[in-house]
Amino acid sequence: MSLHPCPTRIRARSYRQFSADYSLDVPAESYGGWHSVDLDFDLDATALVVMHAWDCGGLEDYPGWYRAVEYLPRSERIARDVFPPLLAGARAAGLTVFHVVGGPTDYYSHLAGHRRARSLVAETAPVERISPSPTLAALRAFRAANVFPGAENREDVERGRPILNFLPTALPVGEEGVAESSDQLFALCRAEGIEHLVYVGFALDGCLLLSPGGMVDLSRRGILCSTIAEGVTSIENAETARTEQAKAVALWRVALLFGFVFGLEEFLDGLNRYSVAAGGRADAEGTGS
């Protein structure tokens, strides 16, 4: 039986993608835009997901990696300033916490939470891929040298990949579920009655949307997918980095296509109410009332 007799009200941000006014030069400028709204969420059926919270070493150790992945310093600040209060609040309230892992190294298979995820899903067959022709191989080589990560940075990126690990503030605790695939994350959701995932991690407009375990795959299976604005960053370019416009667009995309955008303080306030409700219900059940 749920310890929580009713949903928890949390202030969330949504985006009104209507109504275009065709009397304007730019019809979309009449859209309602961002609005804050107090909504009821079933936190018994909600999980916080920490995705690809990787420790990539330091700038001094892998300068080429940092030159190619400019958001790494922002991710480190989020891990230092946001993850500790967020994860502490979630765990103290009894909110389900999941972790999504990946990358070229195995830094997670020894964890109880990953063994649990594997026990729920038979091994997923590798995605079938074509064998590249010489022309395709040459085009990919051009992209690696001239798009990302760049010829001058490739050695540091390759040298750094084997050291990938959890950021210290993002380490799983106890038997928190650890998924390396969409199948495993969905199986964890089904096993624990989760219908709403709130993602934090890196990067919102890349991995959190598109990688295995990301919003695209899980939303296709009926899961509502939201995020916490302060708990994510995005892949910026020369034109967007100063104002973090890519992050602004990514947050809008989440609100439009997947779920809601929470502010950190509002989400923590909701967790506090959730915790209080749990304590009150537990006390009532303990006294038989």
C-alpha positions in Angstrom: 0.0 0.0 0.0 1.3 3.5 -0.8 2.5 5.5 2.1 1.1 8.7 0.3 -2.6 9.2 0.5 -2.7 11.8 -2.3 -0.5 13.2 -5.0 2.1 15.9 -4.2 1.7 19.4 -5.6 4.8 20.8 -7.2 5.3 24.0 -9.3 6.4 23.1 -12.8 7.0 25.0 -16.0 5.1 24.2 -19.2 5.1 25.9 -22.6 2.0 27.1 -24.4 2.7 26.3 -28.1 -0.4 28.0 -29.3 -2.0 30.0 -30.9 -0.2 31.5 -33.9 -1.6 34.9 -35.0 -1.3 35.2 -38.8 -2.0 38.9 -38.6 1.6 39.3 -37.3 4.8 39.4 -39.3 5.9 36.3 -37.3 2.8 34.4 -36.3 4.5 32.3 -33.6 5.3 35.4 -31.6 1.7 35.2 -30.3 2.3 31.8 -28.6 1.7 31.8 -24.9 5.2 30.7 -24.1 6.5 29.7 -20.7 4.1 29.4 -17.7 4.5 28.2 -14.1 1.7 26.0 -12.9 1.1 24.1 -9.7 0.3 20.5 -10.6 -0.3 17.2 -8.7 2.4 14.6 -9.2 2.3 11.0 -7.9 5.8 10.8 -6.5 5.3 7.1 -5.6 5.3 6.6 -9.4 8.1 9.0 -10.1 11.9 8.4 -10.3 14.8 10.7 -10.4 17.2 9.6 -13.2 20.9 10.6 -13.2 22.2 10.0 -16.7 25.8 10.0 -18.0 27.1 11.8 -15.0 30.7 11.0 -16.0 34.0 12.0 -14.4 36.1 12.7 -17.4 39.3 13.6 -15.6 40.7 17.2 -15.5 41.5 19.9 -18.0 45.1 19.6 -17.2 45.1 15.8 -17.9 42.9 15.8 -21.1 43.0 19.2 -22.6 41.9 18.0 -26.0 38.8 16.4 -24.5 37.8 19.7 -22.8 38.5 21.7 -26.0 36.0 19.4 -27.9 33.4 19.1 -25.0 33.1 22.6 -23.8 30.2 21.8 -21.4 32.5 19.7 -19.1 33.2 22.6 -16.7 29.5 23.4 -16.4 28.7 19.7 -15.7 31.3 19.7 -13.0 29.7 22.8 -11.4 26.3 21.1 -11.5 27.7 17.9 -9.9 29.3 20.0 -7.2 26.4 22.4 -6.5 23.2 20.8 -7.6 23.6 17.0 -7.2 24.3 16.9 -3.5 21.2 18.7 -2.3 19.0 17.1 -5.0 20.1 13.5 -4.4 20.1 13.9 -0.6 16.6 15.3 -0.8 15.4 12.5 -3.0 16.9 9.8 -0.9 15.7 11.3 2.4 12.2 11.5 1.0 12.3 7.9 -0.3 11.9 8.9 -3.9 13.1 6.2 -6.3 16.5 7.0 -7.9 17.8 5.4 -11.1 21.1 5.8 -12.9 21.7 5.5 -16.6 25.2 4.5 -17.6 27.1 4.0 -20.8 30.3 4.6 -22.7 33.3 2.5 -23.7 34.3 1.3 -20.2 32.6 -1.0 -17.7 32.5 1.0 -14.5 29.1 -0.3 -13.2 28.6 -4.1 -13.8 29.8 -4.8 -10.2 26.9 -2.8 -8.7 23.9 -4.5 -7.1 21.6 -2.1 -8.9 23.0 -3.1 -12.3 22.8 -6.8 -11.5 19.1 -6.2 -10.6 18.5 -4.4 -13.9 20.2 -7.3 -15.8 18.1 -9.8 -14.0 14.9 -8.1 -15.3 15.9 -8.1 -19.0 17.4 -10.8 -21.2 20.5 -9.5 -23.0 19.5 -7.1 -25.7 20.8 -8.1 -29.2 23.2 -5.6 -30.7 21.7 -3.2 -33.2 22.4 -4.4 -36.7 24.7 -2.1 -38.6 25.8 -1.9 -42.2 29.4 -2.5 -43.2 30.7 0.9 -44.4 32.0 1.3 -47.9 35.3 3.1 -48.5 33.4 6.2 -49.4 31.3 6.2 -46.2 34.4 5.5 -44.1 36.2 8.4 -45.7 33.2 10.7 -44.9 33.2 9.6 -41.3 36.9 10.2 -41.1 36.4 13.7 -42.4 33.7 14.4 -39.8 35.9 13.1 -37.0 38.7 15.4 -38.1 36.7 18.4 -39.0 33.4 18.3 -37.1 33.9 16.5 -33.8 36.2 16.1 -31.9 38.8 17.5 -34.3 42.1 16.0 -35.3 44.0 18.0 -32.7 41.8 16.6 -29.9 41.3 13.0 -30.9 44.3 11.6 -29.0 43.2 13.1 -25.7 39.6 11.9 -26.2 40.8 8.4 -26.9 43.2 8.4 -24.0 40.5 9.6 -21.7 37.7 7.2 -22.6 39.1 4.3 -20.5 39.0 6.4 -17.3 35.3 7.2 -17.5 33.6 6.7 -14.1 30.8 8.1 -12.0 31.3 11.7 -10.8 31.8 11.3 -7.0 28.5 13.1 -6.2 26.6 10.9 -8.6 27.6 7.5 -7.3 24.7 5.0 -6.9 23.8 4.2 -3.3 22.7 0.7 -2.2 20.6 -1.1 -4.7 19.4 1.9 -6.7 18.7 0.7 -10.3 21.5 1.1 -12.8 20.5 0.7 -16.4 22.7 0.6 -19.5 19.9 0.3 -22.0 16.4 1.5 -22.6 15.1 -2.0 -22.1 16.7 -2.2 -18.6 15.4 1.2 -17.6 11.9 0.4 -18.7 12.1 -2.9 -16.9 13.1 -1.1 -13.7 10.2 1.3 -14.2 7.7 -1.6 -14.6 9.2 -3.4 -11.6 8.8 -0.3 -9.3 5.6 1.1 -10.7 7.2 4.2 -12.2 5.4 6.2 -14.9 7.3 9.5 -14.7 11.1 10.0 -15.0 12.8 13.2 -14.0 16.1 13.4 -15.7 19.3 15.2 -14.7 22.8 14.8 -16.2 24.7 15.5 -19.3 23.9 16.6 -21.9 20.2 17.5 -22.2 20.1 18.0 -26.0 22.3 15.0 -26.7 22.5 11.9 -24.4 19.4 12.7 -22.3 17.3 12.8 -25.4 18.9 10.3 -27.7 21.1 7.8 -26.0 19.9 4.4 -24.8 17.9 5.1 -21.7 17.0 8.6 -22.9 13.7 10.4 -23.2 13.0 9.5 -26.8 13.1 5.8 -26.1 11.3 5.9 -22.8 8.5 8.3 -24.0 7.8 5.8 -26.8 6.9 3.3 -24.1 4.5 5.6 -22.4 6.7 7.1 -19.7 6.4 10.9 -19.0 9.9 12.4 -19.1 10.7 15.7 -17.4 13.9 17.5 -16.3 15.2 19.9 -13.6 16.6 23.0 -15.3 19.5 23.5 -12.9 20.5 19.8 -13.1 21.3 19.7 -16.8 23.5 21.5 -19.4 23.6 21.3 -23.2 26.0 21.1 -26.1 26.6 24.7 -27.1 28.3 26.1 -30.2 30.2 29.3 -31.0 27.0 31.1 -31.6 25.0 29.9 -28.6 27.6 29.4 -25.8 27.6 32.9 -24.3 23.9 32.8 -23.6 23.4 29.0 -23.4 20.7 29.3 -26.0 21.0 25.6 -26.9 20.0 24.7 -23.3 17.1 27.1 -23.6 15.9 25.4 -26.7 16.4 21.9 -25.2 14.3 22.8 -22.1 11.6 24.0 -24.5 11.8 20.8 -26.4 11.3 18.8 -23.2 8.3 20.9 -22.3 6.8 20.5 -25.7 7.4 16.9 -26.5 8.1 14.9 -23.3 7.0 16.3 -19.9 7.7 19.3 -17.7 10.6 21.5 -16.5 11.1 21.8 -12.8 13.1 24.4 -10.9 15.4 22.9 -8.3 13.9 24.7 -5.3 10.4 23.9 -6.3 11.3 20.2 -6.8 13.0 20.1 -3.4 10.0 21.7 -1.8 7.8 19.0 -3.4 10.1 16.3 -2.0 9.8 17.8 1.4 6.0 17.7 1.3 6.3 14.1 -0.1 8.5 13.2 2.9 6.1 14.8 5.4 3.2 12.9 3.8 5.1 9.6 4.1 5.8 10.2 7.7 2.2 11.1 8.6 0.8 8.1 6.8 3.4 5.8 8.4 2.5 7.2 11.8 -1.2 6.7 11.2 -0.7 3.1 10.0 1.6 2.4 13.0 -1.2 3.5 15.4 -3.8 1.6 13.6 -5.8 4.8 12.9 
